[in-house]
Amino acid sequence: MLTTAGPLRFARRYGLQVGRNLYRTMMASSPASPRPQKGEGDISAVFASLRPDDPVNVFPPRFAEMKRAMWNDGLAQSWKEVLEALEVETAHIAEQGERIIPQIPMAGCAVVKGAVPKEEAISWKKDIQKYVAANPGVKGFPADNIQVFELYNTRSQIRARTHPSILETQRVLLSLWHDHSGAGEARLDTPISYFDRLRIRFAGDAKFALGPHVDGGSIERWEDLTYRSCFRNILAGGSGWKTHDPYDAAPRVHAIQDLYSAPSQCSIFRPWQGWTVMS
C-alpha cells in the first residue's frame, strides 16, 4: 500500500520496501509482459517483515513516475483533512479500547464468537495435527519449526469452510456490498471460499508476526488503472475522500490484483478476509 505523508516529498525521500521474490519479478516484468507461471513459496514470500535479514530492495524508478502522475494539488488538502479526522477517531478508539471491535458500523473488524462449538473446533485442529504428523513432507514457515502450513484443502479446512454458521456469517457480511453500476457481474449473496493456508500458533511465540498490511494487491492498487478507479474520489483531492464508497464492488470486479504473479498472490476479488480461529 502506498503511504503518502507530505505526499510526493515522502515518495522522493524514502524508498518503499518490497519482498525479495516480488522485487525480482517486478524488475524483470512490466504490466504488458505475459504473466509468468507462479513459483512455489511460503507465507514469507509475501511479507518482507518475515525475512528481516534479506537485503532491502526498493521499487524501480517507474513507480515514482506513476505516483507523480497521480499527484494533484488537491491531495495536500485531502491529506490534511484525513489527519484531522483521524485525530478524532483515534481518540475515540483509545477511549473505547477493546469495546470498539464488536461495533461493526464503527470499526473495520468484528469478532464473531460461538459460530462453531468448541469441541468441534478442537477436533478440526487435532485432525490437522495428526495429518501433519503422518506426512512429514508438509512444507511451511518457519521451515525449522512450522507454524504456517502449506495446506489448503484438508478435511478440517473443508469442514470449516462449509460449516452452516460460518456460511451464514459470510452472507451477512456480503450483504454490506453493492454494485452501483447495476451490471450484476458479481454475485454478492453466495459465499465462495478462497482456499488459503492454515496456521497453528505456538503459545507465547513472538517470532511469527506479520507487519501491518492490506490484502488484495499492493502496488496493483495504483498501477492497474481499473483498480485505481476504486479510489477515484480520494485521488481527486480536496474533500472527495469523504464520498469514497469502500463497498462498491463494480470497479473491483475487473481490477487486476496480481500484475506480477508473485508467489501466494491472489488474483480474484475477495469481498472479505477472515480467520476461523480454532484455539
Secondary structure, DSSP 8 states (H G I E B T S, - for coil): ----SSHHHHHHHS--B--HHHHHHHHH--TTS---------GGGT-GGG-TTS---B--HHHHHHHHHH--THHHHHHHHHHHHHHHHHHHHHHHGGGGTT-GGGSS------SS-HHHHHHHHHHHHHHHHH-TT--EESTTS-SEE---S-HHHHHHHT-HHHHHHHHHHHTT-B-TT----S-SSS-------EE---TT--S----S--SS-STHHHHSHHHHGGGHHHHT-GGGGGG--TTB-GGGTT--S-TT--TT---S--S--------
